[in-house]
Amino acid sequence: MSLAGVYAAIDGARGGAILDGVPGPMELLLRYVEWLGDQNWIDKATTRLLSIESPAFNQFRREVAARHPREVDPVTGRW
């Protein structure tokens, strides 16, 4: 998978909807890449990280949701 694939997967999970108070797919992807850069284990990274199903992305997703007032999932928009 590629970064474009991650973007498409996020956009597809949302059905193209714009979610109030939730970063758009591109912003979310940018935050994920920055988050990956902040992790101590990045030197062990593989292309598996480029999937919304990866453990790393799921951890990132939970952290983003925890910062939202209603704990909205940043990918699906559900809480």
N, C-alpha and C positions, 0 to 999 in steps of 0.2 A: 504494500500500500504506500501511498505518497501523501504529502500534505494536502494535495488537491483531493485525494480520496477521503481524508479525514473531514475536510470541509464539506464535501458532498454527502458524507454520512450524517454529519450534524444537520445540514440543511434538509436532508431527506427525513430525518427523524422528527423534525419540526413541521414538515409539510410546507416549508417556505414561510411559515408564520413569523411575524415580528412579535416578540414577547416583551411586555412591559417590564422594565427593570432587569432584563436578562441580556447579557452581551450577545450581539449577533454572531453568526458562525465565524466570520473572519476575526472578530475581536476575541472570541473564545479560543480560536486556534492560536492566535498570537499569545494570549495568556498561557496556554498550554505549553507552547514552545519556551516561553520565559520560565515557567514553572519547572520544566524539564531541566533547563540550564541551572536552576537553583538546587537541584537534587545532588546529593553526594555520590550517588551511584551512576551518574551520567556516563562515566568512563566505561561502564559495562553495558551501555545501551545497545539495543538491536533495532532493526526495522519493525519489530513487533510493537514498539511504542507508537507506531503510526497506524493505530486502529482504535476506534472508540470502544472496542471490546477488551483492550489490554488492561491488565491490573493497574498499570500506572495511570492510564486515562480515567479509569473508574475512581481511583483515589483522588485525582485532580477534580473530577466531577463532584465528588462528595464534599470536598473542601470549598468549592465554589458555591454549591447549594447551601452549605452551612452559613455562608456569609449573606445570603439573601434573606430578607425579613420573613418570608414565607417558606424558606428552604426549597425553593423551586429548582427542579433539575434543570441545569443549563442546556441540556441537549433536547429533552422532550418538552420542557415547559410545564411539566406536571409537578405537583407537590404532594 
